[in-house]
Amino acid sequence: MKQPAFIHRSAAALRYAIALSAAATYLLSACPPTWADNADSGIPAAKQEQLFHDAARAYDQGQFGQATSLYRQLISSGHVSEEALFNLGNSLFRGGQIGQAVLNYRRAQYLDPRDPDILANLRFALQTTGAAPPQYGSLMTMLLRFSRAEWVVAATTAYWLAAVCVALILILRSGFRDMLGRWLILLGALLVIALSGIAAWAQLGRRPELVVIKPQQQALFAPLEQNATPHFALAEGSIVRAVEFSGSWVKIVSADREGWIKLDVCEPVCISSES
């Protein structure tokens, strides 16, 4: 297994990520990140980069609480990127906040699902507390290996190329129509796959993932303050799915088991605008 990579991402990727972070946030708008709710996009890029350097310096000096505070400030300033979230997860992990570290590794993975360092650190953090990784079917797992932004680009590209093929079929002579027809079939298949990927991410918006951020939690059979029967244990950092909300309680599913937990012991990775 790949060893966890607790060395921070450099600022070289930051300059490129700053330019893309607004676009990434927009493309994920069907599943708005709670960590960007209060983002102040008016802070200039130079200030964001300075925050990044200050946070990295604090981390290198072992000041993990200070690094955590600075990375949170950076993200609140509007810089929502996998680099910032990954580094925040590292700072939290080093500071002993395993549940919060898992939360931010998972958020970073939403933006870059195939990054090996994010995957390695997420797995290591889950193993540290004995929390189980999220479990999905093979099709869902395959679709989530690409970000929603990537599926949007693929769907948009396939749609317009297919439209061009249709137009060319209508105006060109028959010798080209067979070839264009085959391309149209391939583009149609790509469009269907891309729309399936977008739908998979939308499903995460409708039934959002939650991360248990407090240790030694119990899922209950019913949402009762007293005399409720424990159903199963949840380790800190467990990634579960929300099924139903009721007041200060949420019904969750974990490894095909359902139970109720308090909302204040977990945080959502991402919340749909529909919820």
N, C-alpha and C positions, 0 to 999 in steps of 0.2 A: 504494500500500500504506500502511496506517496506520503512522505513525511509532511507535517504541517509547516507552512511557510509563514513565520511570524515576523519576517523582515518586511518593513513597510514598502508599499509601492512608491516609486520615485515621482518627482514632480514633472518628469519628462512627459509622462502620459497625462498629467493633469491639464496641461495647456490644451491638448486636443480634447480631453474630456469636458473641459469647461464649455467649449463651443458646442458640444453635443448634448450636454446635460439638459438644457431646456427642451431640445427636440425629444430626448428620451422620455422626459417627464410628460410631454404632450402626448406621445405615442402610447404611453401607459395610462392615459386619462380615463379609460374605461375601468381602470382599477386604481384610483388615485392613492398614492402612498401617504399614509398618515404622517410619516416623518417629513413630508413636504407641505403639510397643511398651512403652516405659518411662515413659509419661505419668503424672504425679502429679496426679490430679484433685482432691487435697485442697487445692491452692493456691487461695486466694480470688480472686474476679474482680477485686477492687481491685488485688491484687498483679500479676495478669496485665496489667491496663491500665497499671500503672506500668512494667512491663517493655516494653510496646509503645511508650510515650512515650519511654523511655530509648533504646530501639533506634532510633526515628525521629530523635531528637536526634543520636545518634552518626552516623547516615547523613548527615544534613544538614551535619554538621561534617566530612564526608569521612573519618570513622573507620570504614571499611567492615569491617575485621576485628572491631572491637568491636560494630558493628551486627549482624554475622553471629552472633557469640557470643550476643548478647542475644535475637535472634530464635529461635535454636535452643533457648535456655533457655525462652522463651515457649511454643514448640511442645511441648517436653518436659513443661511444666507441665500440659498437657492442653488447651491452646487450639489445636486443629487447625482452621484456617480458611483460606479462599482469600486473605484479606488478609495474614495472617502469612506464608504460603508465598510469595505474590507478592513481598512486601517482602524476604523472605529471598533469593529469587532475584535481586532487584535488587542487594542487598548483595554477593552472591557474584559477580555479573557485573561490578560495579564493582571488585571485588577481584581480577579476572582469573581466577576459577574458573568457566570457562564451562560445563564439564560439570555441575558441581554446580548452577549456575544453571538449566540446562535441566531437570535433575531436579526442582527445586522449582517451576519454572513448570508442568511437566507435572503434578505433584501438585496444584497449585492448579487446573489445568484439569480434573482429575478431579472436583473439587467444584463448579466453575462452568464448564462446557464452552463456553458462548457468550460469555464475558466478552471484549470486544474488546481490552482492555489486556493481559490474559494472553496472548491469541493473538498480538498484535503483538510482545510481548517475546520470546515463545517462538520465533517465526519469525526475529526479528532475531538471537537468540543462535545458532540453528541456522545461519543464513547466515554468521555471523562465523567459524565453523570449517569451513564447507562441509559440515556434516552434513545428511543427508537427513531430512525429516520422516517420521513413520510413515505407511505406506501401507496403506489398507484398501479393501475393495470399497465400492460406493456404498451398499448397504444398511447395512453395518456403520458406515460414516461417519455416515449419517443417525441411526442409533440412538444413537451415542455423542455426538451433539449435545445430548443430554439426560442429566443425571446419573442415577446409579442411584437416588438419593433421590427424584428427580422421577418416575422410572418406578414406584417403589414406591408413591408417593402416587397416581399415576394408576391403577395396578392395583387398589389397595385401594378407591379411590372407585368405579371401574367395577364391581367385584365387589358391593359393598353396594348400589349403586343398582340393579344388575341383580336382586339378591335382592328388593329392594322391589318392582320391576316384576312379578316372578313372583308375589309375594304378592298384589299388587293384581289381577293377572289372575285369580287364583283366587277372589277375593272380590267383585269388581265385576261389574256386568252387562255384557252383550256389547257395548254401545255404546262402551265405553272400551277393550275388549280389543285392537282393531286398532291404535289409537294406541300403547298400551303395548307391543304386539308389535313395532312399528317401533322404539320406544325400546330395547327389549331387544336387537334386532339390532345397533343402533348401539353400545350398551354392550358387547355381546359382542365386536364388532370392536375397540373401544378396549382391552378387556382382553387380547385376543390381541396387539395391538401393544405394550402395556405389558409383557407377559410376555416378548415378543421383546427388548425393551430391557433387561430384567433379565438375560436369558440372554446378551446381548452383553457386559454387564459381567462376568458370571460367567466368560465365556470369557477375558477378560483376567486373571481370577484363576487359571484353570487353566494358561494360557500367558502368564505375566506379562511386561509390558514391562520392559526394562532400559535404563538410560542409561549409555553409556560415559563415564566420568569422568576418564580419563587420555588424553593426546594420543598421536597416531601409533600406533594399535593395528592389529594384523593378525589377521584371522580365519584360522584354520588348517584344513587338511583333516582333521586328526586331533588328538585331545587328547594330544599328546606334548610333553614338556619339551625334548627335543632332536631335531634332524633332521626336524622337522615342516615341511611345505611350506606357505608362505603362500597363502591363497586370495584374499582381498580386503582392502583397507584400510578402517579404520573411523575416522572423524574424531571428535575429542572432542565429546561431546554427542549422538552418534548414538543414536536411539531404536530398539531392536531388540526382538524377541520371543524368549523362552526356549522351546526345544523339548524339551531333555533335559538333565538334570544328571548329572555323573559325577565324583565326588570334588571336586576344586578347579576343575573345568572346567564350562562350560555350552555346550551347542550352541544357536546362535542363528540366526534367520532375519532377513535384511535385504534388501528389494527382491528377493524370490524367490531369494536366494542363502543357502545354509546354511554355517556354519563354527563352529569352536570357539574360545572365548576363556576366559581365566582369570577366575574369579569376582571376584578382587580388583581388576579394572580396570573393573568396572561396579557399579551399584547398582540394585535393583529399585524401580520406582515404587510397586508394590503387590504383595503376596504373598497368594495364596489360602490359606485354611486347609487346603485339600486338598493343598498342595504340601509 
